[in-house]
Amino acid sequence: MKVKKDFSWLFIFVGIIFMILFGIVSLGVFQESTSIENIDLAIIEVIQTNVTDTKTAFLSILSEIGNIRLSIALTIAFVIFLFIKRWYLAGFWLGGTVLCFAAIGTKLIKKVMGRARPNILPLIEKTTESFPSGHATSATIFYGILGLVLILLTNKYWKKTAVGLAVLVLIGFILMTRIYLGVHFPTDVIGGFLYGMATVFISVGIYKRVLEPLQQVLLRFNIQDRSISRTEGGSSCFSQSGGEGKEV
């Protein structure tokens, strides 16, 4: 007999840790801490040591992989796909997470923090508030959610590792480009990463907890939702409602 294991609280716990770390960084930035300033200057000095026109043009283009507008466009495409597959709740969850936390949430935090952009060696011009980085936040939330879901969909550890490393490298690269281009302090992108990771883990944890009850509610209205469900049988994969989970 397979025993169902529920790891949703673990996801939420990890998310809370990331949120606490984000709060610590935010407090240091808000208070204009000397330690924060020293960290920023030290990292900027390393990343902006070899600035060239070719590198700047190249990184300016690749940096847009983390643009919130691109994340929203890709999210809409994924939501449409999920609705076609009748994964309605998964679609609302993904769309709601990106819209509420990557788009709206980031703008609200920027307004509260009111941090000006760095003026050390800006290679492109940006005029909005600096903390947290919108590119870092949207990239971490969008690619982080996709990566975590792919990790949970497979039982093969080498695939989990490969997906995890690929997502972290992609996000890390986007973070680095924002510092190189001089449009963000390093703590801006660190803050965006921490806030994004907190959002990813808490959002996935809540999704895993409420999905099955919400599916039962929809069934009362003769709406069958096939969204991926909780981890079962001790494996790290999601199963579909009404069917067995498939190993990827």
N, C-alpha and C positions, 0 to 999 in steps of 0.2 A: 504493500500500500504506500503510495507516494504521500509524503507530508508536505503540505504547502508552507513555504517559508515567505514571510513578508519582510522585505528589507526597506520598506518605505520610510520608516522612522530613521533608519541609518542615513538615507539620502537627505532627509530634512536636517538631521544633526550635523552632517558635513556642511550643508548649506548655511546653517547658523554660524558655524566656525568661520566660514568665508565672510559672512556678513559682519561678524565681530571684527575681523581683520580690516574690512573695509571701513568700519566705523573708526578704528584706530588711525588709519591713514587719513581719513577725512578730517578728524579732529586736529591732527598735526598740520594739515594744509590750511584749515580754517584759522588756526592760531598762528599761522606763519612761523612754524617751528624752525629753529636753526638746524636741527637734525634733518628735517625734510629738505631744506634748502641745500645742505651739504650733499645729501644723497642725489638730488637733482643735478647739481653742478658736476659731480663726479661722473655720473653716467653720461650726461651730455658731452662731456669732454672726451670720453672714450668713443662714443658713437659718431660724433661729428668731426673726427680727426682727419678723415680723408674724403672731403666733399668734392665731387666732380659734377660737371653738367650732365654727362651721360648717366651717371648713377642717380642723380636727382630726377631726371626725366623718367628713368625706368621705375624708380621706387614711387614716384608720384602716381603712375598708372596702377601699379600693383597694390598700392595703399588703398585704392578704391574698392578692393575686394571686401573691405570691412565697412564700406559706406552703408549707413542706415537705410538709404533709399534702395540699394541693391538687396539688402537683407529683407526689407519689406516686400519687394518684388518677388524674390525667391520664395518667401513665406506664402504669399498669395498663390503662387504656382503649386506649392506643396499642399496647401489647404484645398485647392480645387481637386488635386489628385486624390487626397484623402476622402473628400466628399464623394467622388466617383466610386471609390472602393467601399463606400458606406462606413468609413471610419469617422463618423461625424464628431464624436467627442474628442478624438485625437486632433481633428482639424481645428475645432474651437480652442482646444488647449494650446496648440502650437501658435495659432494666430493671435490668441489673447496674450500669451506670454511675450511674444516679440513686440506686439503693439504697446502693451501696458508698461513693460519694463525696459525694453531696449529703446523705444521711441519716446513715449510720454514720460516715463520715470527718469530717464537720463536728463531730459530737458528741465524737469522740475528741480533735480539735484543741482544742475548747473546754475540755475537761477538763485538757489539758496546759497551755494558756495561763493558764487560771484568772482571766481579766480580769473585774472587776466591771462591772456596768452603769453608765452615766453617771448622775450625780445632780445635773445642772445644771437642767434643766427637763423632767422626765419627764411626758409627757401621758397615757401609759398605763403600766400596771405589768407589768414582766417581771422574773423572778427568776433565770433561768439565766445561765450565763456569756455574756460579751459578744462575744468574738473567736474566730473570725470570725462575721459575721452569717449566721444560718441562712437568712433570707429572701434575702439577696444571693447566697449560694452556690447555693441551690436554683433561684432564678430564672435565674441565669447559666448553670447547667448544663442545666436543662430547656429553656428558651427558646433558649439558645445552640446546643444540639445541633440543635433543630428548624430554627433559622434557617440554620445552616451547611449542613445537608442540603438545604434548599430552594435555597440559593445554588448548591450543586453540581449540583442537578437542572436548572438552566436555563443556556442559552448566551447569553441576552440580558443584556447588562451593565446595562441600566436596571433590570431586574428584580432582579438581584443587588444593586445599590445600594439599591433600595427596600426589599428584605427586610433587608439589613444595617442600614440606618438605623432601620427600624421596630423591630428587635430591640434595638438599642443604646438607643433612646429608651425602650422599655418597661423594660429592665433599669435604665437610669439613673433613671427615674422611681421605681421600687421602692426603689432605693438612697436616693434623696432623702427618701422618706417615712419611712424608718427613722430618719434623722437628725432630721427635723422632729418626729417623735413623741417624741424624746428617749430612745429605747430603745437606741440605738447611738452610739458615737463614729464620726466619719467614717472613721477608719482601720479600724474593724470592717467597714464595708461595702466599703471599698476592698480590704481583705484578702479578703473573701468573693468579690468580683468577680475578683481575680487568681487565687485558688485555683480558682474556677469556670471561668475561661477556660483555665487550664492543663489542667484535667480535660477540657474539651471538645476541645481540639486534640490532646492526647495520645491520648485515647480514640478519636477519629475516625481518627487516623493509624494506630493499632494495628489498628483494625477493618478499614481498607483493606488492611493488609498480610496479615492472617491469614484474611480471609474466603474467598478462593478455595481455599486449602489445606483449610480446614475443610469447605467445600462438597464437595470431592473425597472427604473421609473419609466424609461422610454418604451420598454416592452408593454407597459400598461396602455400605451397609446398606439400599440402595434407598430412601433418603430424599432427595427432591429439594428443595433449598432455593433459593428464588427471591429471596433478599435482594439489595438493590442492591449493585453491585460497583464495581470500580476505574474511575477515569477513563480513557477511551480516546480515541484519535484526536486528542489535543491539546485536546479540548474539556473544559469544566468541568462535565461531567454524569456521573452514575452510570449504568451500564447494568445490566440485569437478567441474572442468570445464565441462559444458554440463549436470550437474545434480545438485540435491539439496544436501546441506550439511546434514550430519547425526549426530545426537546427540549421544555421547558416554556415 
